[in-house]
Amino acid sequence: MTHGALPPKATRSGGTASPCTLVIFGASGDLAHRKLVPALYSLHRDGLLPVHTNVVGLGRTPMSDDAFRASLQEGCARFARRPLETEAWDSFAPRLSYCAGNLNDLADNGALRQALEQADARHGSGGNRLFYLSIPPDLYAPVLTNLGAAGLVQREQREPWSRVVVEKPFGRDLASAVALNATALQVLREDQIYRIDHYLGKEAVQNILIFRFGNAIFEPLWNRKYIDHVQITAAESIGVEGRGSFYEQAGILRDIVQNHLLQVLSLIAMEPPISFDADAIRDQKAQVLRSLRPLSEADVRHHTVRGQYGPGEVGGKTVPGYRQEAEVAPDSAVPTFTALKLAIDNWRWQGVPFYLRAGKRLAKRVTEVSIYFQHVPLHLFGDACPEANVLTFRIQPDEGISLRFAVKVPGDTLEAANEDMDFRYQGAFGEEPPEAYERLLLEAMQGDATLFARADEVEAAWRFVTPILEAWQRLPPPEFPNYFPGRWGPPEAESLIERDGRAWRNP
């Protein structure tokens, strides 16, 4: 496959990010160690992190700056996309400092204020602040309130700027999401709030927009006349991996579907925006989410499947079932798998089913979207009719795009076969795409909210998901566990799509 030269690295709008102090609440936690600081280090190595940008970590664990840097150095060595090099680390480490404090105590914001003033004086970050809430969700509201009460963020002031990045889950149902939005908007303007979903930072997810609206040959086919159905799969081969307590509260629908998969669905199904500005794109995504057909309790029975993995063997190694995982109830009815059939009630998609599937301990780790086009109206090649054309966006791993189409088999007979045309990012451009958190952190510093969810998007997603959660509470759960590890979920998931005369694509 031929391609043009790799464009120069830049943020979405072509500008540069403003220097700031990035304050990580929960800096001694796993996310900062595995994702946030390794992403910042990679940006530093690529020359994309503004010179005066620095990091203040805030956590409950007392720690010196040197100890904080040493722990993060180990994380960068293991998890950063860019290799850890002594010269690069030595120029990056002085940007990192630590402040110990209790997130629930307003008095401790005095210590944070002092740390921020020292960071400004040392690094020249100009008073710009990016607060990152890498903390348990029940702390979001009190921390936001504390930030406002302490005067560390201000709704009216635009320069120097202050912004807040909030990790998922943003609420656990519609009522809690509405309440959290109300709290946030008492302290901040909407344009100061960055509700992060790391899936939106993945190169292959962003490429959905470029592919759809940058290629004249596909967008005219992107409707009910030519598309038969859409499949979205988010499969993980691992179990809950020590996150049993979290999963007992969340489950697969809150963990993956409400945010990741509905965000991807909205990009696939949205109407063309009037521009690539943040709100123009988010307007169209929100419209898709509002157009999802609500599911009644009878619909939930018929159009959703719940699953939970049991014990078994994967790759010759014995693995526990979900109920045997640490901090999981021995009779837990929390689902680790779900499959759903969704409908979008608008002119473009009426009658086109969207099948979503997500789960733990499945056959392989893969996230992809497959667009199944209509079959040809007349089979001209005898019994061996070609399969439908399928366009697949591979989100992870091995990001890329494939298109299945029919070709003639060499020989004297008129026989058709199906082949895939593959595009792979690393093969085409010679390097791995940036990690999602690299892009999202940079764009938050720049003030570009395109890849972050707006309040109405979050509430529209919860408005669709909450009735499913409530129906699952009322309906008797399946006999759990109901699927073995290393497979594609329970048999009921196959029945969900097979009764429509279709089949799951299992990569």
Secondary structure by P-SEA (a helix, b strand, c coil): ccccccccccccccccccbbbbbbcccccccccccaaaaaaaaaaaccccccbbbbbbccccccaaaaaaaaaaaaaccccccccaaaaaaccccbbbbbcccccccaaaaaaaaaaaaaaacccccbbbbbccccccaaaaaaaaaaaaccccccccccbbbbbbcccccccaaaaaaaaaaaaaccccccccccccccccccccaaaaaaaaccccccccccccccbbbbbbbbccccccaaaaaaaccccccccccaaaaaaaaacccccccccaaaaaaaaaaaaaacccccaaaaaccbbbbbbcccccccbbbbcccccccccccccccccccbbbbbcccccccbbbbbbbbccccccccbbbbbccccccccccccccccbbbbbbcccccbbbbbbbbbcccccbbbbbbbbccccccccccccccaaaaaaaaaaaccccccccaaaaaaaaaacaaaaaaaaaccccccccccccccccaaaaaaaaaaccccccc
